[in-house]
Every structure is written in C-alpha cells, then in structure tokens.
Amino acid sequence: MTSTEDPALARTIPPSEFDIGMPVEWMVDPDRPETILGVTYEFSQTGERKTVWYTPNKRRAKKALVVSKLNQG
C-alpha cells in the first residue's frame, strides 16, 4: 500500500530560496526582429546573469541585436 501521510518527494529547497531568473535582455535577428535568438536572465538573489541561446546549436549567434525591451505588436 501507499502511504498518503508523507509526500513522496520531500522538498529540499525552501520556497524562500528559489532564485528565479527574470529576462532583462533579448537577442534578436537583425534581419528578422520577430525572431528571438537568445535571452539574458538576471537572478534576483545572486545578481548573476545567464544567457540562453535558442539557436539550433545552442551557441552564440554570429549576428544579433541586443534589446532591453521587446515591442509586442
């Protein structure tokens, strides 16, 4: 039988210690600005920035325009 009193997976990190990155910069294709090539995330607790590339090889794009605000239209 399965016990329902204890959770199957105990929480290892308290919710107050989650460090969720917020997007602060977007790298877009200069020829097609609607195509996002990468995003830089800044983490609130550490201040660290990490860039994630959404290119086919997951590497830095050869040409990218960095913007700090996206125009949604």
C-alpha contacts under 8 A as a table, 3 or more apart, distances in Angstrom:
res1	aa1	res2	aa2	distance
3	S	6	D	6.62
4	T	7	P	6.92
7	P	10	A	6.10
11	R	14	P	7.02
13	I	17	E	6.46
13	I	18	F	7.20
14	P	17	E	5.55
14	P	18	F	7.22
15	P	18	F	5.59
19	D	43	F	5.94
19	D	44	S	6.26
19	D	45	Q	5.93
19	D	46	T	7.76
20	I	43	F	5.80
20	I	44	S	6.86
21	G	41	Y	5.06
21	G	42	E	4.99
21	G	43	F	4.22
21	G	44	S	6.67
22	M	41	Y	5.10
22	M	42	E	5.36
22	M	43	F	6.40
22	M	44	S	7.69
23	P	26	W	7.62
23	P	39	V	6.46
23	P	40	T	5.73
23	P	41	Y	4.32
23	P	42	E	6.37
24	V	39	V	7.60
24	V	40	T	5.86
24	V	41	Y	5.75
24	V	42	E	6.46
24	V	68	S	6.04
24	V	69	K	7.91
25	E	39	V	5.81
25	E	40	T	5.07
25	E	41	Y	7.26
25	E	66	V	6.58
25	E	67	V	5.66
25	E	68	S	4.53
25	E	69	K	7.12
26	W	36	I	6.86
26	W	37	L	7.65
26	W	38	G	5.89
26	W	39	V	4.53
26	W	40	T	6.31
26	W	66	V	5.70
26	W	67	V	5.33
26	W	68	S	6.30
26	W	69	K	7.60
26	W	70	L	7.57
27	M	36	I	5.97
27	M	37	L	5.39
27	M	38	G	4.91
27	M	39	V	6.05
27	M	64	A	5.54
27	M	65	L	5.38
27	M	66	V	4.54
27	M	67	V	6.39
28	V	32	R	7.53
28	V	33	P	5.49
28	V	34	E	7.12
28	V	35	T	5.69
28	V	36	I	4.45
28	V	37	L	5.21
28	V	38	G	7.00
28	V	64	A	5.44
28	V	65	L	5.21
28	V	66	V	6.48
28	V	67	V	7.56
29	D	32	R	5.15
29	D	33	P	5.26
29	D	34	E	7.49
29	D	35	T	5.67
29	D	36	I	6.47
29	D	37	L	6.41
29	D	63	K	6.91
29	D	64	A	5.20
29	D	65	L	6.26
30	P	33	P	5.67
30	P	63	K	7.10
30	P	64	A	5.87
30	P	65	L	5.52
32	R	35	T	5.76
33	P	36	I	7.27
36	I	39	V	7.72
36	I	54	Y	7.42
37	L	53	W	5.94
37	L	54	Y	5.12
37	L	55	T	5.78
37	L	61	A	7.02
37	L	64	A	7.34
38	G	51	T	6.83
38	G	52	V	5.47
38	G	53	W	4.08
38	G	54	Y	5.21
38	G	55	T	7.40
39	V	51	T	5.59
39	V	52	V	5.44
39	V	53	W	6.57
40	T	49	R	6.51
40	T	50	K	5.49
40	T	51	T	4.08
40	T	52	V	6.30
41	Y	49	R	5.47
41	Y	50	K	5.31
41	Y	51	T	6.19
41	Y	52	V	7.89
42	E	47	G	6.09
42	E	48	E	5.72
42	E	49	R	4.37
42	E	50	K	6.58
43	F	46	T	5.79
43	F	47	G	5.14
43	F	48	E	5.46
43	F	49	R	6.37
44	S	47	G	5.48
44	S	48	E	7.87
52	V	58	K	7.70
53	W	58	K	5.17
53	W	59	R	5.89
53	W	60	R	6.26
53	W	61	A	7.74
54	Y	58	K	5.73
54	Y	59	R	7.90
55	T	58	K	4.93
55	T	59	R	6.42
55	T	60	R	7.59
55	T	61	A	6.93
56	P	59	R	7.87
61	A	64	A	6.17
67	V	70	L	6.96
